[in-house]
């Protein structure tokens, strides 16, 4: 049984990568990296699911995008605080 990467009560690194790309939207990886204090290549690795992002990065993203950390990690609502 394949899980939906967009919403799951379990931590899905593929789902997190998907939501990181969704949050970035039309912003470049360079711009997002500057805002979060991360190099573009690191942002890219997180978004591709090549490297598991650390909790401090996920927290910074959730604050940057004004989304709940729970949504960012699991895909479950509420998306916004």
BELHU-V216001 format. One record per helix or strand. SS is the DSSP state (A for helix, B for strand). FROM is the first residue (numbers start at 1). LEN is the number of residues. Records with the same first field share a line. If there is no record, write none. Layout:
SS->FROM-LEN ; FROM-LEN
This chain:
A->13-12 ; 29-8 ; 40-9 ; 55-11 ; 69-6
